């Protein structure tokens, strides 16, 4: 009877797994930070790129200024000190959806800059790998007027249909599905279209990815699509298709709610 019982147990496990496959899972309970850990670096002295700061990162679960808290059922990211709040769990082949809105507070050195945050996905390796603030990852930019932009953190690589773009001496790319495919991109890629709501209202953002395809959506509109997620390990490029999620603190008060994720029921390129 043991083989039969084992078979029945395995069937039951598979059935149980299939019941939950593709169903939304809440990653934030609205009460506390269960399932997440905090990493706080510091408040930069200037807004200079690749600043070498006199400050040392505070590190994991050392958040004396309460950068990451729960307020009225919402995840509040104060922005005062930079860093991220990170899931313990890793994810692959997923559809992530979350609501975000801006608070009113801004902090030096970003008092005159657009409000900024972001969701990092396929986050791997040590905290602070990127500029001592964030993990190696792909970024769904959350920034006033730029939400949905793509950023490569700590050198992760994608391919994308894009043209050239720049901001002063800063050279990057602009997503255009009709443009030639550009390979080996580890840079900012501007999203296509502007679908954000006025500051202070809730926006719904989505990431749909299986590693082969990476899709960003803002309020239901696709604004970016990249391909072939990878990273360099021991001098060789390898697929990057699994990792944690990290929410940035970067100089502006930001609120998050309804942070949900589910497993894809078809390849990402079919969405």
Secondary structure, DSSP 8 states (H G I E B T S, - for coil): -HHHHHHHHHHHHHHHHHHHTT--EES--SSS-TTEEEEE----SS--TT---SS---EET--TT-SEEEETTEEEE--SS-EEEEESS-B-SEEEEEEEEEEEEE-TT-TTS--EEEEEEEEESSTTTBTTTB-EEEEEEEETTTTT-EEEETT-EEEEEEEEEEETTEEEEEE-TTS-EEEEE-S-EE-SS-----TTS-EEEEEEE-SSEEEEEETTEEEEEEEEEEEEETTEEEE---BEEEEEE-SEEEEEEEEEEEE-SS-GGG-
